[in-house]
């Protein structure tokens, strides 16, 4: 039995314990890390499920259910900032004496405090209000802790001494999961059969215990006179101009190419050997030269292919962060690190010239980057409106614009920008990937716009659920208008959580829409218009430039404007898959030969648009 099946079996036992304590309602919020618990909820008899995209709203819905039924209700969230949104309702449950069960998924302990994506000290978030916080062990490392869960559930019912008052109240069960998280259809059916059979016989279903690997590292120095590669993650310093100059000095001395994250602040700089297409290039990593030393600047990129390549790369890896002493190494591959910033490292470089081997490696990576850029232009210039095409086309438009602040929302937008957007001129591109939440996206963009003022425009690229999640952010329009700032929102309306199409979650045994994508029948243009925000809908790819220019003028006049871009999540994901497969098949062939067209089937068909222009 592999880890995914163990996670599911463990989750079934946890829901069974909740049902035994009187939990008849479960409010489920979307997320990948919480997937095993979400799927197990659909397999738990007698559990009524409710779904919500907003964790704060979900927790308050649960409080109403507790008040109305008199029984405890469970709320399920994924890891990271999602847990923090439970605090308002948790506080109300504390003072109201309501047995609210807060069930949160988490990353394993070894990924805490090392910069792993979507990881936070969430076990501490609710301590001020809960009757009990139970940190449950990783499935597969021990037997299911039935007594621990029962003790926590008993504390929810009270009487329990808390602040001098004996009363029922909320509890927090924090459940870490190791990957892989999601089972195949056949495996799901097998676990379900085993579970149901043993329940019918009254036999407990033990969770297998698996061995845990050990991690070790050593700290040798870098050799500047040999070949190497710089991997630049999202920039988190305070002086981008100085940072860019320091990277120029480093490259001038070493000759090392720079694999630059879209939020690194380095893409589009013509005087640097920037490689922006690494996510596609590393589809075939064996065809690319890998040196024996890699310098990583800042935290990791969201690219799974880059992370896999770094994890397997031989030799030395060093890391420099900008005034940040925390460990940002979920891969456990760093041999030496500094939190003093790149300036301190550059000051110690000393004189010298790039080696012949370093320049040869740079030419190889830059040649591959050039071929990929031309290939993508050929592939996407005739594409319909899709998420990959929007990343490519918007970046092409920005190449003709003055400096523009760009905020990429989490989930699909930041990943598509990493893969398919290749800026040829520098723009400040940023994202908020501390814990990778979709909460507060519109308000974050409004803050960036206010900081930029009237001197520079701001563009937000967001999915529909992220925008809806922070719909109150439209209320900033008047203040943006008052200070002369402007924000153009490019909305990718793909019918729900399109990011889940990129994960191995879709399974015929449960409703993908109910548990994960959660499409919402909200007219986003009408919602924006209710706040005085003008909008338009993109009906055809050829209209994009005109729509962007018109939207920019509207944003300057009204403070905010919306460009509504309907797409289809499954078709978007199919295009991503076909692009990767086509590049893998043809990257050794000359660009001018072969048929690279991917526009077949229904992908070239007209797109239906649910909202009027």
Residue pairs with C-beta under 8 A, 6 or more apart in sequence:
1 9
1 208
2 180
2 187
3 139
3 140
3 178
3 179
3 180
3 210
4 36
4 180
4 181
4 182
4 183
4 184
4 187
5 183
5 187
5 190
5 191
6 139
6 140
6 207
6 208
6 210
7 36
7 139
7 140
7 177
7 178
7 181
8 36
8 39
8 40
8 183
8 188
8 191
9 139
9 191
9 194
9 195
9 205
9 207
10 36
10 139
10 140
10 144
10 207
11 36
11 37
11 39
11 40
11 139
11 175
12 40
12 43
12 44
12 191
12 195
12 205
13 144
13 146
13 205
13 207
14 37
14 40
14 103
14 136
14 144
14 149
14 173
14 175
15 26
15 37
15 40
15 41
15 44
15 47
16 44
17 146
17 149
17 150
17 153
18 26
18 72
18 74
18 101
18 103
18 153
19 44
19 45
19 46
19 47
21 72
21 150
21 153
21 154
21 156
21 157
22 71
22 72
23 47
23 71
23 72
23 73
23 74
23 101
24 46
24 47
24 48
24 69
24 71
24 73
25 47
25 48
25 49
25 50
25 62
25 65
25 69
25 71
25 73
25 74
26 41
26 44
26 47
26 48
26 49
26 50
26 73
26 74
26 75
26 76
27 49
27 50
27 51
27 52
27 58
27 59
27 61
27 62
27 65
27 73
27 74
27 75
27 76
28 38
28 41
28 49
28 50
28 51
28 52
28 58
28 76
28 515
29 51
29 52
29 53
29 54
29 55
29 58
29 75
29 76
29 77
29 78
29 82
30 38
30 51
30 53
30 78
30 497
30 500
30 515
30 516
30 517
30 518
31 38
31 77
31 78
31 79
31 82
31 105
32 78
32 181
32 182
32 500
32 503
32 505
33 78
33 79
33 105
33 106
33 107
33 118
33 177
33 181
34 76
34 77
34 78
34 79
34 104
34 105
35 181
35 182
35 505
35 515
35 516
36 105
36 177
36 181
36 182
37 76
37 103
37 105
37 175
38 76
38 515
38 516
39 182
39 183
39 188
39 507
39 510
39 515
41 47
41 49
41 76
42 49
42 510
42 511
42 515
43 192
43 195
49 514
50 58
50 61
50 65
51 514
51 515
51 518
52 58
52 61
53 465
53 468
53 469
53 497
53 518
53 520
54 85
54 469
55 75
55 77
55 82
55 83
55 85
55 86
55 439
56 85
56 86
56 88
56 89
58 75
58 77
59 75
59 85
59 86
59 88
59 89
59 90
59 100
59 102
60 88
60 89
60 92
62 73
62 74
62 75
62 89
62 100
63 73
63 89
63 92
63 93
63 96
63 98
63 100
65 73
66 72
66 73
66 93
66 98
66 99
66 100
67 96
67 98
71 99
72 99
72 100
72 101
72 153
72 156
72 157
73 100
73 101
74 101
74 102
74 103
75 86
75 89
75 100
75 101
75 102
75 103
76 103
76 104
76 105
77 83
77 85
77 86
77 102
77 103
77 104
77 105
78 104
78 105
78 118
79 104
79 105
79 106
79 107
79 118
79 119
79 120
79 122
79 435
80 118
80 119
80 120
80 122
80 435
80 436
80 437
81 120
81 434
81 435
81 436
81 437
81 439
82 104
82 437
82 439
83 102
83 104
83 120
83 122
83 125
83 126
84 120
84 122
84 125
85 439
86 102
86 104
86 125
86 126
87 125
87 126
87 129
89 100
90 100
90 102
90 126
90 129
90 130
90 170
90 172
91 128
91 129
92 98
93 99
93 100
93 129
93 169
93 170
94 129
94 130
94 162
94 169
94 170
97 158
97 167
97 168
97 169
98 168
98 169
98 170
99 156
99 157
99 158
99 168
99 169
99 170
99 171
100 156
100 169
100 170
100 171
101 153
101 156
101 170
101 171
101 173
102 126
102 130
102 170
102 171
102 172
102 173
103 173
103 175
104 122
104 172
104 173
104 174
104 175
105 175
105 176
105 177
106 122
106 123
106 174
106 175
106 176
106 177
107 116
107 118
107 119
107 176
107 177
108 138
108 176
108 177
108 178
109 138
109 176
110 215
111 119
111 330
112 119
112 121
113 326
113 327
114 327
114 328
114 329
114 330
114 332
115 299
115 300
115 326
115 327
115 328
115 329
115 330
116 330
117 300
117 302
117 330
117 433
117 436
118 435
118 436
118 437
119 330
119 435
120 434
120 435
122 174
123 133
123 135
123 172
123 174
126 133
126 170
126 172
127 133
127 172
129 169
129 170
130 169
130 170
130 171
130 172
131 155
131 156
131 158
131 160
131 162
131 168
131 169
131 170
131 171
132 151
132 152
132 155
132 156
132 160
132 171
132 172
133 171
133 172
133 174
134 148
134 149
134 151
134 152
134 171
134 172
134 173
134 174
135 174
135 176
136 145
136 148
136 149
136 173
136 174
136 175
136 176
137 145
137 176
138 176
138 177
138 178
139 177
139 178
139 207
140 178
140 207
140 208
140 209
140 210
141 209
141 210
141 212
142 209
143 206
143 207
143 209
144 206
144 207
149 173
152 171
152 173
153 171
155 169
155 171
156 168
156 169
156 170
156 171
157 168
158 166
158 167
158 168
158 169
159 166
159 167
159 168
160 166
160 167
160 168
160 169
162 169
180 504
182 503
182 504
182 505
182 507
183 191
183 507
184 504
184 507
185 507
185 508
185 509
188 507
188 509
189 509
192 509
194 205
195 205
198 204
198 205
199 205
215 332
217 332
217 333
217 334
217 335
218 335
219 335
219 336
220 316
220 335
220 336
221 318
221 336
222 228
222 293
222 295
222 316
222 318
222 336
223 293
224 253
224 254
224 349
224 350
224 352
225 352
225 355
226 291
226 292
226 293
226 355
226 357
226 358
227 255
227 256
227 291
227 292
227 293
227 355
227 357
227 358
227 360
227 361
228 254
228 256
228 291
228 292
228 293
228 294
228 295
228 358
229 256
229 257
229 258
229 259
229 290
229 291
229 293
229 294
229 295
229 361
229 365
230 247
230 250
230 251
230 256
230 257
230 258
230 259
230 294
230 295
230 296
230 297
231 258
231 259
231 294
231 295
231 296
231 297
231 301
231 306
231 310
232 247
232 258
232 259
232 260
232 261
232 264
232 266
232 297
232 298
233 261
233 263
233 264
233 296
233 297
233 298
233 299
233 300
233 301
233 328
234 261
234 263
234 264
234 298
234 299
234 301
234 430
234 431
234 433
235 243
235 263
235 264
235 265
235 266
235 298
235 322
236 298
236 299
236 321
236 322
236 324
237 243
237 322
237 323
237 341
238 322
240 265
240 428
242 343
243 265
243 322
243 342
244 265
244 266
244 269
246 342
246 343
246 346
247 258
247 266
247 272
247 297
247 342
248 271
248 272
249 346
249 349
250 256
250 295
250 342
250 345
250 346
250 349
251 258
251 272
251 273
252 354
253 349
253 352
253 353
253 354
254 354
254 358
255 273
255 354
255 355
255 358
255 359
255 361
255 362
256 273
256 295
256 354
256 358
256 361
256 362
257 273
257 274
257 275
257 361
257 362
257 365
257 366
258 266
258 272
258 273
258 274
258 275
259 275
259 278
259 306
259 365
260 266
260 267
260 274
260 275
260 276
261 301
261 418
262 276
262 408
262 414
262 417
262 418
262 421
262 429
262 431
263 408
263 414
263 429
263 430
263 431
263 433
264 297
264 298
265 426
265 428
265 429
266 272
266 274
267 274
267 276
267 422
267 423
267 426
267 429
268 274
268 399
268 423
268 424
268 425
268 426
268 427
269 426
270 424
273 362
273 365
273 366
274 369
275 281
275 365
275 366
275 368
275 369
276 369
276 421
276 422
276 423
277 368
277 369
277 372
277 373
277 376
277 419
277 422
278 303
278 305
278 306
279 303
279 305
279 306
279 418
279 419
280 372
280 376
280 419
280 579
280 580
280 583
281 288
281 368
281 369
281 372
281 587
282 288
282 303
282 305
282 306
282 308
282 309
283 305
283 580
283 583
283 584
283 587
284 584
284 587
285 305
285 308
285 309
285 312
287 587
287 588
288 364
288 365
288 368
289 361
289 364
289 365
290 309
290 313
290 314
291 315
291 361
292 314
292 315
292 316
293 315
293 316
293 317
293 318
294 310
294 313
294 315
294 316
294 317
294 318
295 317
295 318
295 319
295 320
296 310
296 317
296 318
296 319
296 320
296 334
297 319
297 320
297 321
297 342
298 320
298 321
298 322
298 328
299 321
299 328
299 433
300 306
300 307
300 310
300 328
300 329
300 330
300 331
301 307
301 418
302 414
302 415
302 418
302 433
302 436
303 415
303 418
303 419
307 330
307 331
310 317
310 331
310 333
311 331
311 333
313 333
316 335
316 336
317 333
317 334
317 335
318 334
318 335
318 336
318 337
319 328
319 329
319 334
319 336
319 337
319 338
320 337
320 338
320 339
320 340
320 341
320 342
320 345
321 328
321 337
321 338
321 339
321 341
322 341
322 342
323 339
323 340
323 341
324 339
325 339
326 339
327 334
327 337
329 337
338 344
338 345
354 362
368 587
371 587
371 591
372 583
372 587
373 422
374 591
375 583
375 586
375 587
375 591
375 596
376 392
376 420
376 422
376 579
378 591
378 596
379 579
379 582
379 596
379 598
380 388
380 389
380 392
380 393
380 420
382 599
383 389
383 392
383 541
383 575
383 598
383 599
383 603
384 541
384 599
384 603
384 604
384 605
384 607
385 538
385 540
385 541
385 565
385 566
385 567
385 607
386 567
386 568
386 571
386 572
386 575
386 603
387 412
387 413
387 416
387 492
387 494
387 498
387 567
387 569
387 572
387 575
387 576
388 416
388 419
388 420
388 572
388 575
388 576
388 579
389 420
389 541
389 575
390 416
390 461
390 490
390 492
390 565
390 567
391 413
391 416
391 417
391 419
391 420
391 421
391 461
392 420
392 421
392 422
393 541
393 544
394 421
394 459
394 461
394 490
394 544
394 548
395 417
395 421
395 422
395 423
397 544
397 545
397 548
398 404
398 406
398 423
398 425
398 427
398 459
399 423
399 424
399 425
401 427
401 457
402 456
402 457
403 426
403 427
403 428
403 456
404 427
404 428
404 456
404 457
404 458
404 459
405 427
405 428
405 430
405 448
405 449
405 452
405 456
405 457
405 458
405 459
406 427
406 428
406 429
406 430
406 458
406 459
406 460
406 461
407 430
407 431
407 432
407 441
407 444
407 445
407 448
407 458
407 459
407 460
407 461
408 414
408 417
408 429
408 430
408 431
408 461
409 431
409 438
409 441
409 460
409 461
409 462
409 463
409 466
409 467
410 431
410 432
410 433
410 436
410 437
410 438
410 441
410 466
411 438
411 463
411 465
411 466
411 497
411 498
411 499
412 463
412 492
412 494
412 498
412 499
412 502
412 572
413 461
413 462
413 463
413 492
414 431
414 433
415 499
415 502
416 576
417 429
417 461
419 576
420 579
423 429
430 448
432 440
432 441
432 444
438 463
438 465
438 466
438 469
439 469
439 470
440 469
440 470
440 473
441 460
441 462
441 466
441 467
441 469
441 470
441 473
442 460
442 462
442 467
442 470
442 471
442 473
442 474
442 476
442 489
443 470
443 472
443 473
443 476
445 458
445 460
445 462
445 473
445 487
445 489
446 473
446 476
446 479
446 480
446 487
446 560
448 458
449 458
449 480
449 485
449 486
449 487
450 479
450 480
450 483
450 485
452 458
452 485
453 483
453 484
453 485
454 483
454 484
454 485
454 486
457 486
457 488
457 552
457 555
457 556
458 485
458 486
458 487
458 488
459 487
459 488
459 489
459 490
460 487
460 488
460 489
460 490
461 490
461 492
462 489
462 490
462 491
462 492
463 491
463 492
463 494
463 497
463 498
463 499
464 491
464 492
464 493
464 494
464 495
464 496
464 520
464 524
465 496
465 497
465 518
465 520
467 489
467 491
467 524
468 520
468 522
468 524
468 527
471 527
474 527
474 528
474 530
474 531
474 533
474 560
475 531
476 559
476 560
477 531
477 532
477 533
477 558
477 559
477 560
478 532
478 559
479 559
480 486
480 487
480 559
480 560
481 558
481 559
481 560
482 559
485 559
486 552
486 555
486 556
486 559
486 560
486 561
487 555
487 559
487 560
487 561
488 548
488 551
488 552
488 554
488 555
488 560
488 561
488 563
489 528
489 560
489 561
489 562
489 563
490 548
490 563
490 565
491 524
491 562
491 563
491 564
491 565
492 498
492 565
492 567
493 524
493 564
493 565
493 566
493 567
493 610
493 611
494 566
494 567
494 568
494 569
494 572
495 517
495 519
495 568
495 569
496 513
496 517
496 518
496 519
496 520
496 569
497 516
497 517
497 518
497 569
498 517
498 567
498 569
498 572
498 573
500 506
500 512
500 516
500 517
501 517
501 569
501 570
501 572
501 573
502 573
502 576
505 512
505 516
506 512
513 519
517 569
523 611
524 535
524 562
524 564
524 611
525 535
525 537
525 562
525 564
525 611
525 612
526 611
528 534
528 535
528 560
528 562
529 535
531 560
532 558
533 558
533 560
533 561
533 562
534 554
534 558
534 561
534 562
535 561
535 562
535 563
535 564
536 547
536 550
536 551
536 562
536 563
536 564
536 613
537 564
537 565
537 566
537 609
537 611
537 612
537 613
538 544
538 547
538 563
538 564
538 565
538 566
539 607
539 609
539 613
547 563
548 563
551 561
551 562
551 563
552 561
554 561
555 561
564 611
566 607
566 608
566 609
566 610
566 611
567 607
568 607
571 602
571 603
574 603
575 598
575 603
578 598
579 598
582 596
582 598
586 594
586 596
